[in-house]
Amino acid sequence: MLRMAWLPAGLAVQLGLLVLAARSPEATWSGLLLAGSTVLTLLLLQQIFRHKRAMLDTPTSRIGSAAQGYVEITGQAVRAQTEPLRSKLTGLPCVWFRYKVERKHGDRWERIDSGASDHRLRLRDKSGDCLVDPQGADVIPRRRDRWTKGDHRFTEELLLEGEQLYALGELRAEGGAAQAPAHRSLLSELLTRWKRDQPALLTRFDLDGNGHLDDREWALVRSAAHREATAQGNVLRARQPHAVMGAGTLGRPFILSNFPPEQLARRWVWWFRVQAGVLMVHGVAWTFWLRGIGVS
């Protein structure tokens, strides 16, 4: 899935290919470079259009009444876990972070470490709340800090608790009776766990103290496991399902940002216009290339 952060690099590659195509003395190589740049432009244009239309065409839903499926919601960011999440580089409390560490080699910066948090966060509005799983999301934060120390450069991006967040993605229900494991699965998992701890199993069920379990004692093990698996299943089925937003299965855009939705949509519109302009430049370049090989 396309990330907004990739678009400047994509534009640099497109323009670089155009320059190489213009400078190439060989018509064949020039045409191949131009073709590669054109294909890249069309792919970017198509993906940007998908993101733009997804934002503009999906109405904003209230969290408490949002239906399962592809939705757009806004709400206040709240941490989902008891202890606050702290960023990797500065240790600041947040609900999400991304970081990058680079080392300078001559005139170039080489990445030596990077990553992002995968902890779930919670979005809340007046109607309710839902969890957001940021894995696979195009997270577009407003806060981006960069500093250097010696020959190292550090970059950190944060989403802070209490900020107003925008989320566009697939909303689904987790937990409750629909997703409770089958009794057979719970029973098998329970027996496997008990068998791993033989001393505890013998202490509990070796009635004659001979150091192993006979058929009668194994029957007691299975009966106890059946009762415990039934109780666990009842507890799981009684839990209320909760809403979770995450990446969808159809490859649709999954966006999480603390930019206002209108400003975010304008950025996608701007990038669409930039790519449309680049496509027009490619049209002119193809015209000159065809003339250069004698096709008028």
C-alpha positions in Angstrom: 0.0 0.0 0.0 1.2 3.5 -0.9 2.6 5.7 1.9 2.4 9.5 1.7 6.0 9.6 3.0 7.2 7.8 -0.1 5.8 10.4 -2.5 8.8 12.8 -2.4 11.2 10.0 -3.1 8.9 8.7 -5.9 8.9 12.2 -7.5 12.7 12.3 -7.3 13.0 8.9 -9.0 10.6 10.0 -11.8 12.5 13.3 -12.5 15.8 11.4 -12.3 14.7 8.9 -14.9 13.4 11.8 -17.1 16.8 13.5 -16.9 18.7 10.3 -17.7 16.4 9.7 -20.7 17.0 13.2 -22.0 20.8 12.8 -21.7 21.0 9.3 -23.1 22.7 9.3 -26.6 21.0 5.9 -27.4 17.4 6.1 -28.5 16.7 2.6 -27.2 18.0 3.3 -23.7 16.3 6.7 -23.7 13.0 5.0 -24.6 13.4 2.3 -21.9 14.1 5.0 -19.2 11.2 7.0 -20.4 8.9 3.9 -20.3 10.0 3.1 -16.8 9.3 6.6 -15.6 5.9 6.6 -17.3 4.8 3.3 -15.7 5.9 4.6 -12.3 3.9 7.8 -12.9 0.8 5.9 -13.9 1.1 3.6 -10.8 1.5 6.5 -8.4 -1.3 8.5 -10.1 -3.6 5.5 -9.7 -2.7 4.9 -6.0 -3.0 8.6 -5.1 -6.4 8.7 -6.8 -7.5 5.7 -4.7 -6.4 7.4 -1.5 -8.0 10.7 -2.5 -11.3 9.1 -3.4 -11.4 6.9 -0.3 -11.0 10.0 1.9 -13.5 12.1 0.0 -16.1 9.4 -0.6 -16.2 7.8 2.9 -18.5 9.6 5.3 -17.4 10.2 8.9 -19.1 7.8 11.3 -19.7 8.1 15.0 -17.7 5.5 16.8 -20.6 4.2 18.9 -22.8 3.6 15.9 -20.3 2.8 13.2 -21.1 -0.4 11.2 -18.5 -3.0 10.6 -16.7 -2.5 7.3 -14.7 0.3 5.7 -15.3 3.5 7.8 -13.9 6.9 8.6 -13.8 8.0 12.2 -12.3 10.8 14.3 -11.7 10.8 18.1 -9.4 11.6 20.9 -6.3 9.3 21.3 -6.3 7.3 24.5 -3.7 4.7 25.5 -5.1 1.2 25.4 -2.7 -0.3 28.0 -2.4 0.5 31.7 1.2 1.7 31.5 1.9 4.6 29.1 3.8 3.8 25.9 7.2 5.6 25.7 9.0 6.5 22.5 12.2 4.7 21.6 14.6 7.6 21.4 13.3 10.3 23.8 11.2 8.2 26.2 8.2 10.6 25.8 4.8 9.2 26.7 2.7 8.7 23.5 0.2 6.3 21.9 2.4 5.6 18.8 6.0 6.4 17.7 8.3 5.8 14.7 12.0 6.4 14.8 15.1 6.3 12.6 18.8 6.4 13.5 21.4 7.2 10.8 25.2 7.4 10.7 27.1 9.7 8.5 29.4 8.2 5.9 31.1 11.0 3.9 28.2 13.0 2.4 25.6 10.3 2.9 23.5 9.3 5.8 23.2 5.5 6.3 20.3 4.1 8.2 21.5 1.8 11.1 18.2 1.4 13.0 14.5 2.1 12.6 11.2 0.9 13.7 7.7 1.8 14.9 5.5 0.8 17.8 2.8 -1.8 17.1 0.8 -1.3 20.3 -2.9 -0.8 19.9 -4.4 2.6 20.8 -7.9 3.7 21.6 -10.0 6.3 19.8 -12.8 7.9 21.8 -15.7 10.3 20.9 -18.9 11.2 22.7 -20.6 8.1 21.4 -18.1 5.4 22.4 -14.6 4.2 21.7 -12.8 1.6 19.6 -9.3 0.1 19.4 -6.9 0.9 16.5 -4.3 -1.6 15.5 -1.6 0.5 13.7 0.1 -2.4 12.0 0.0 -1.8 8.2 -1.3 1.8 8.5 0.0 4.8 6.7 0.6 6.9 9.8 0.9 10.6 9.0 2.0 12.5 12.2 2.3 16.2 12.5 5.1 15.9 15.1 8.5 15.1 13.6 11.7 15.8 15.5 15.1 15.5 14.0 18.5 16.2 15.7 22.1 15.2 15.3 24.7 14.1 17.8 28.2 13.6 16.6 28.1 11.6 13.4 24.6 10.3 14.2 21.2 11.7 13.1 18.0 10.8 15.0 14.4 11.2 13.7 11.3 10.6 15.8 7.6 10.9 15.0 4.9 10.8 17.6 1.1 10.6 18.2 0.4 11.9 21.7 -2.4 10.9 24.0 -5.2 13.5 24.0 -4.7 14.5 20.4 -7.6 14.4 17.9 -6.9 11.6 15.5 -8.4 10.7 12.1 -8.6 7.1 11.1 -9.8 5.4 7.8 -9.8 1.7 7.7 -11.6 -1.6 8.2 -13.7 -1.8 11.4 -14.4 -5.2 12.8 -15.7 -6.8 16.0 -13.3 -8.9 18.1 -14.2 -11.2 21.0 -17.6 -12.4 22.2 -19.4 -15.6 21.2 -18.6 -15.3 17.5 -14.9 -15.6 18.1 -14.7 -17.8 21.2 -12.5 -20.9 20.5 -14.3 -24.2 20.1 -14.5 -26.5 23.2 -12.3 -29.1 21.6 -9.6 -26.5 20.9 -9.7 -25.2 24.5 -9.6 -28.8 25.8 -6.6 -29.7 23.7 -4.7 -26.6 24.7 -5.4 -27.2 28.4 -4.3 -30.8 28.3 -1.1 -29.9 26.4 -0.3 -27.3 29.0 -0.9 -29.7 31.9 1.3 -32.4 30.3 4.2 -30.0 30.1 4.2 -29.6 33.8 4.4 -33.3 34.9 5.2 -32.6 38.6 2.1 -30.5 39.0 0.0 -33.1 37.1 1.2 -35.9 39.3 0.7 -33.9 42.5 -2.9 -33.2 41.5 -4.0 -36.6 40.0 -1.5 -39.4 41.1 -3.8 -40.7 43.8 -1.8 -43.8 44.7 1.6 -41.9 44.6 3.4 -44.4 42.4 4.9 -41.7 40.1 2.7 -42.3 37.1 -0.9 -42.0 36.0 -3.0 -45.1 35.4 -6.1 -45.3 33.2 -8.4 -44.4 36.1 -6.3 -41.3 37.0 -6.1 -40.2 33.3 -9.9 -40.4 33.3 -9.9 -37.9 36.2 -7.4 -35.7 34.2 -9.7 -35.6 31.2 -12.8 -35.0 33.3 -11.2 -32.1 35.1 -9.8 -30.6 31.8 -13.3 -30.9 30.3 -14.9 -29.0 33.2 -12.2 -26.3 33.1 -12.4 -25.9 29.3 -16.2 -25.5 29.6 -15.8 -22.8 32.2 -13.2 -20.9 30.1 -15.4 -21.1 27.0 -18.4 -19.8 29.0 -16.3 -16.8 30.2 -15.1 -16.0 26.7 -18.5 -16.3 25.2 -20.0 -14.0 27.8 -17.5 -11.2 27.0 -18.9 -8.3 25.0 -17.3 -7.9 21.6 -15.3 -4.7 21.0 -14.7 -2.8 17.9 -11.2 -2.8 16.3 -10.0 -0.8 13.3 -7.2 -2.2 11.3 -5.9 -3.0 7.8 -8.6 -4.4 5.5 -8.4 -7.5 3.3 -9.1 -5.8 0.0 -6.0 -3.6 0.0 -7.9 -0.4 0.6 -6.1 2.6 2.2 -5.6 2.4 5.9 -4.7 5.9 7.2 -4.1 7.2 10.7 -3.2 10.8 11.3 -3.4 13.8 13.7 -3.8 16.2 10.7 -7.4 17.5 10.3 -9.2 15.4 7.7 -9.7 18.4 5.4 -6.0 19.3 5.4 -5.1 15.6 4.9 -7.4 15.4 1.9 -6.0 18.5 0.4 -2.5 17.0 0.6 -3.7 14.0 -1.4 -5.3 16.3 -4.0 -2.1 18.3 -4.2 -0.1 15.2 -4.9 -2.6 14.1 -7.5 -2.2 17.4 -9.3 1.6 17.1 -9.1 1.5 13.6 -10.6 -0.9 14.7 -13.3 1.6 17.5 -14.2 4.4 15.0 -14.3 2.3 12.8 -16.7 1.9 15.8 -19.0 5.7 16.3 -19.0 6.0 12.6 -20.0 3.7 13.2 -22.9 5.9 16.0 -24.1 9.0 13.8 -23.6 7.5 11.0 -25.7 6.7 13.5 -28.5 10.4 14.6 -28.7 11.5 10.9 -28.5 9.3 9.8 -31.3 10.6 12.8 -33.4 14.1 11.8 -32.6 13.7 8.3 -34.0 12.0 9.7 -37.1 8.3 9.2 -36.3 6.5 12.4 -37.0 
